[in-house]
Amino acid sequence: MKNLLISLIVSAGLVSFAHAGDAEAGKAKSATCAACHGADGNSMAPTFPKIAGQGERYLIKQIKDIRDGNRPAPAMAPFVTGLSDEDVADLAAYFTAQTPTSGGAKEELVKLGESIYRGGIASKNVPACIACHGAAGEGVDLAGFPRLAGQHDAYTATQLHAFSNNLRTNDGDSKMMRDIAYRLHEKEIEAVASYIQGLR
């Protein structure tokens, strides 16, 4: 039994290494990504996410989900449809290695946004964002929880609305983000999205 377990762990490790992305190859493949996400993954348009410094595991999952039809993203679909798993891994490796830029929060929303991000909303059973996304919004790559720090507030708010309205469903069987977003009202979404944009 012990040998079987060791064999499975080693096999899983080998599979993981076999699909490790090549950042240099990803850079060469990233030209079409630049129009929306910026050459280094720091999108200037608030409707397109910053992906520089994003967790590799998270990027791979999102690109594959869009490619395979598990996450609706009409603007992205034409660009990822023909990508192989190797292409996806290479792109993820490249963008993960880039340095993310930061933004700023709206001063009038900081208090509410910080309260939600750091403490949740107990009366609504909304957990603190910090639990999965880290104190500085750095995310937890091993768990597949995304980096949020510096993300455009407009993009974050759009994704929270998509989760809330069941338009984005690739958060797993637990429906974690759908359940959380559904409990937030408009002002709370605006405040936490703004606070996230200001995280460094």
N, C-alpha and C positions, 0 to 999 in steps of 0.2 A: 504493500500500500504506500509506504514511504517513498519507494522508488518511482511508483506511478505518479505521485504528487510532484516529486522533483522533476520528472520527465515533462509533466504538463507545464510547470513553471518555466523550465528551460525552453520548451517549445513556444510558449507564449512570448518569451523574451526574444527568441529568434524571429518570430513573426513580426514583432514590434520593430526590431532592427531592420528587417527586410523592407519595411515600408517607411523607414525614416526618410524625411525629405532632404533634398539638396538645395540649400539656400541660393547658391549661384545659379543653378538650373532654374530655380523659381524666379530669380530676377529676370532672366532672359524670357521667361514665359509671362511676365507680369505686365507687358506693354498695354494690353487691352484693359487691364484693371485700373490703369493710371487715370483714365478719363473721369472716372467717378470717385475713386478712392485715393487719388494722388499717387505720384511715382513711388513714394516711400510709405504709402498706406495712411497718410494723414490727410484725409479728405477735407477740402475747403468748403464743400457744400453741406449745409446742415442736414439735408435729407439723406445723405449717404454716410454710412458709418466710417469712423476711423478704425482701421484694422492694424495699424502699426503697433507692435508690442503685444498684440492679442495672443492669447494662449494657443499653442499649436493644435492641441487636441480639439479645442472649441472650433477653431477655423476649419479644420478638416471635417468635423461633423456638419457645420453649417453649409459648407460648399457642397458636400455630398447630399445633404438633405434637399438643397435647392435643385441640384442636378437630378436627383432621383424622384423629385416631385413630392417630397415630404414637408417642404416649407415653401409656400407660395411667395415668389419674388419675381414678378414678371420682368422687371428691369434687369435682373441678373440671369435669368434662365437662358437666354440666347448665348451668353458668354461661357456658361459652365456645362452646357449639354454635352459637348464633345470631349470633356476632360477625362483622362484616365485617372485611376487612383494614384498613380505616380505623379501625374501633373498636379493633382490636388495637394499631395504631400509636399511637393517642391514649392508650390505657391505659399502654403502655410508656413513652411520653414523660412522662406524669405521674409514674409510680412511679420512673423514673430520676432525676427532678428532686428527689425527696424525700431528706431526710437520714437515713442509716441509724443505728441505735443499735448499741452494742457490747454484748458480754457478758463472761463470765469463764471461764477454763479451770480445770479441777480441778487443784489443785497437784500431786497425785501422778502426774498424767498428762502434765505439761508437758514433761519431759525427753524422753520417748519421742515425744510428738506433734511437738515441735519438730524432733527428729532426722529424722522421716519427712518433715515438711513442707519442711524446708530442705535435707535431704540425700538423701532417698529411702532405699531399702534395696537396696544394691548386690548383696547375695547373692541377692536375688529378682528382680533387674532391675526394681525399682520406682523410677521417676524421682521426683525431688523435685517436690512440688506447686508450689513457687515458680516453676518453669519456665513454667507456663501461667497460674497464678493470681496471680502477683506477690508481692513480698517482704512486703507488708502485707495480702495477700489481696484486693487491689483489682480483680483480674481484668484482662482485656485485651479491651475491647469490640470493637475492630476485628476481632479474630480470633474473636469470639463466645465467649471463655472467661469464665465467670461470676465475679462478685465473690463471695468466700466470707467475708470478714471479718465477725465478729459473728454469723454464721448459727447458729441453734440446733443444738447438738450432736446432739440426737435426730433432727432432720430430715436432717442431713448423714450420719449413720450409716445411716439408713433408705435414703437414695439410694445409698450405697456398697454396701449389701447388695443393693439392686435391680439395680445394675449387675453385681455379682458373680454373681448368680443368673440373669442374662440376662432379668430381668423388665423392665428399662428398657434399651431398645436404640437410643435416639435420639442416640447419641454418634458417629454417622457410620460409614462403611464401615471405617474404621481400627479401630473398636472400642476406642479408646484407654482410655476409662474402664472398660469391661468387663474389659479385660485387666489393668489396674492393680488394680482392686478385687478381682478374683479371686485375686490373689497376697497379699492382706492377710488376716491372721487376725483374730479378733474383738477381741483386746486392741489391736492396731494400729489398727483402725477406730475403736474407742472413743477411743484416745489422740489420733489426728489430728483427729477430729471435735471433741473437747474443745479442742484447741489452736486450731483454726479459730474456735471460738466466742469465744475470748479475743483474737483478732487485732483490732487497731484501725487 
